[in-house]
């Protein structure tokens, strides 16, 4: 995932033959930079960005006249096909937060069909336009929540909004992770925090199993690593 880009990648999904083969671009249906409705509020906002390697979460904080906003974006470590956009805003003087997204059906690498209703959300299937070899292209399925285009802080003191999307070559696998992740933050007390905690706990567990082994006759090499 490239933050605030209009596309993301799926491991193992390529388009193009031979030397033209490249990782296929998938529209990032829920990825959006937050802007203020009032241009002066946007210009005066103080933005800070960080990636926490310990938790696997990228965060942007925005200190503005509208309010204080924390935007977390992460690929879920447990539901590995799911991208999460988590926006938490507290009001100062109030205003509107704007979000804009890429068009899922307009893609240079994947020939998507028409998006379809999936419960209260969207789903779409497509195939890569050019096979790497032979004549067989690869399938990809995407499930995503209908993204918010505005968040109002004019009347509410605090707002928390979660959006997710799931991507996989397998339709069933993408759907399963999407359903599980959405069920957690919608149907549990403090659901957004539970979803985040399941990610950070799994991330920590994965890193706890990692190690670096160095075999060398030179003590200086081991010390340097």
C-alpha positions in Angstrom: 0.0 0.0 0.0 1.2 3.5 -0.9 -0.4 6.0 1.4 -2.8 8.5 -0.2 -2.1 7.0 -3.6 -5.1 6.2 -5.8 -4.0 2.5 -6.2 -2.7 -0.4 -4.2 -1.2 -3.8 -5.0 -2.0 -7.5 -4.3 0.8 -9.9 -3.7 1.2 -12.1 -6.8 -1.1 -10.2 -9.1 0.7 -9.0 -12.3 -0.3 -7.7 -15.6 1.8 -7.5 -18.8 3.7 -10.1 -20.9 7.4 -10.8 -20.6 9.5 -7.8 -19.8 6.4 -5.6 -19.6 5.1 -7.6 -16.6 4.4 -5.4 -13.6 2.4 -5.4 -10.4 -1.3 -4.7 -11.3 -2.8 -1.5 -10.0 -6.0 -1.9 -8.0 -7.9 1.3 -7.2 -7.8 2.2 -3.5 -11.5 2.6 -3.1 -11.3 3.9 0.5 -8.0 5.7 0.4 -8.5 9.5 0.7 -6.5 12.4 2.1 -8.6 14.6 4.4 -9.2 18.2 3.4 -11.1 21.0 5.0 -14.2 22.6 3.4 -12.7 26.1 4.0 -9.4 26.5 2.1 -7.9 28.7 4.8 -8.6 26.1 7.5 -6.8 23.6 5.2 -3.8 25.9 4.6 -3.4 26.6 8.3 -3.7 23.0 9.5 -0.7 21.4 11.1 -0.2 17.9 9.7 2.1 15.2 11.1 2.7 11.8 9.7 4.2 8.7 11.2 4.5 4.9 10.8 4.7 2.9 14.0 6.8 -0.2 13.3 5.8 -1.7 16.6 2.0 -1.6 15.8 2.0 -1.6 12.0 -0.2 1.5 11.8 0.4 4.6 9.7 -1.1 7.7 11.3 -1.7 11.3 10.2 -2.7 13.8 12.8 -4.3 17.1 11.7 -4.5 20.0 14.1 -6.9 22.6 12.5 -9.5 25.2 13.4 -12.2 22.6 12.4 -10.9 20.1 15.0 -8.2 17.6 15.8 -8.2 14.6 13.5 -6.4 11.3 13.8 -6.4 9.3 10.6 -5.1 5.7 10.9 -4.5 3.5 7.9 -3.4 -0.1 8.1 -3.4 -3.5 6.3 -4.9 -5.8 8.9 -2.4 -8.4 10.2 -5.1 -10.9 11.1 -7.6 -10.3 8.3 -4.8 -10.0 5.8 -6.9 -9.1 2.8 -8.4 -6.0 4.5 -7.3 -2.4 4.3 -8.7 -0.2 7.1 -9.2 3.6 7.2 -10.0 4.8 10.7 -10.9 8.5 11.2 -11.3 10.0 14.7 -12.2 13.7 14.9 -12.9 16.0 17.9 -14.5 19.4 17.2 -12.9 22.8 17.9 -14.8 25.5 15.9 -16.5 23.0 13.6 -16.7 22.5 9.8 -16.7 19.9 7.1 -14.0 17.3 6.3 -13.9 16.3 2.6 -12.7 13.0 1.2 -12.2 12.0 -2.5 -11.6 8.5 -4.0 -10.4 6.8 -7.2 -12.9 5.3 -9.6 -13.0 1.5 -9.1 -14.2 0.8 -12.7 -11.5 2.9 -14.4 -8.3 0.9 -14.4 -5.4 0.4 -16.8 -4.4 -3.0 -15.5 -7.6 -4.8 -14.6 -10.8 -5.2 -16.7 -13.4 -4.8 -14.0 -17.1 -5.5 -14.6 -19.8 -3.3 -13.2 -19.8 -2.9 -9.4 -22.7 -4.6 -7.7 -24.6 -4.1 -4.4 -23.3 -6.4 -1.6 -25.7 -5.9 1.3 -25.2 -2.3 2.0 -21.7 -2.2 0.4 -20.1 -2.8 -3.0 -18.3 -5.7 -4.7 -16.7 -6.0 -8.1 -14.8 -8.7 -10.0 -12.3 -8.3 -12.8 -9.4 -9.9 -14.6 -6.0 -8.6 -15.5 -5.9 -7.2 -19.0 -2.7 -8.8 -20.2 -1.5 -12.3 -19.1 2.2 -12.7 -18.0 2.5 -15.8 -20.2 0.1 -17.7 -22.5 -3.5 -16.6 -22.6 -4.7 -17.0 -19.0 -5.3 -13.8 -17.1 -5.8 -13.6 -13.3 -9.0 -12.9 -11.5 -9.3 -10.4 -8.6 -12.3 -9.6 -6.4 -12.8 -6.5 -4.3 -15.3 -5.8 -1.5 -15.6 -2.3 0.0 -17.8 -0.1 2.1 -19.5 2.8 0.4 -17.0 5.5 1.2 -17.9 8.7 3.0 -17.4 11.8 1.0 -17.9 14.2 3.9 -17.7 14.2 7.7 -19.4 17.0 9.6 -18.1 18.5 12.8 -20.6 21.3 12.9 -22.9 19.8 15.6 -21.1 16.7 17.0 -18.3 17.0 19.5 -16.7 13.8 18.4 -16.9 11.5 15.3 -15.3 8.0 14.7 -15.7 6.6 11.2 -14.3 3.3 9.9 -14.1 2.2 6.2 -12.7 -1.1 4.9 -12.0 -2.9 1.7 -10.9 -6.4 1.0 -9.0 -7.7 -2.1 -8.0 -11.2 -3.2 -7.7 -13.5 -6.2 -10.3 -15.6 -4.5 -13.8 -14.1 -4.3 -14.7 -16.3 -1.2 -11.5 -15.3 0.7 -12.0 -11.6 0.1 -15.6 -11.8 1.1 -14.8 -13.8 4.3 -12.2 -11.3 5.5 -14.4 -8.4 4.6 -17.4 -9.8 6.5 -15.4 -10.7 9.6 -13.7 -7.4 9.9 -16.9 -5.4 9.4 -18.8 -7.6 11.9 -16.2 -6.8 14.6 -16.4 -3.0 14.4 -20.2 -2.9 13.9 -21.4 -5.5 16.3 -19.2 -5.2 19.3 -18.8 -2.7 22.1 -15.9 -0.4 21.1 -15.8 -2.2 17.8 -13.2 0.1 16.1 -10.8 -0.3 19.0 -11.3 -4.1 19.0 -10.5 -4.3 15.3 -7.4 -2.2 15.8 -6.3 -4.3 18.8 -6.7 -7.6 16.9 -4.4 -6.1 14.3 -1.8 -4.9 16.7 -1.8 -8.1 18.7 -1.4 -10.2 15.6 1.3 -7.9 14.3 3.2 -8.2 17.6 2.9 -11.9 17.6 4.3 -12.1 14.0 7.3 -10.0 14.9 7.9 -11.9 18.2 8.6 -15.0 16.1 11.2 -13.2 13.9 14.9 -13.4 14.3 18.2 -12.6 12.5 20.9 -15.3 12.6 24.4 -14.4 11.5 27.0 -17.1 10.9 30.5 -15.7 10.7 34.0 -16.4 12.0 34.4 -12.6 12.4 33.1 -11.3 15.7 33.0 -7.8 14.3 30.3 -8.9 11.8 28.0 -10.3 14.4 28.5 -7.2 16.6 27.6 -4.9 13.7 24.4 -6.7 13.0 
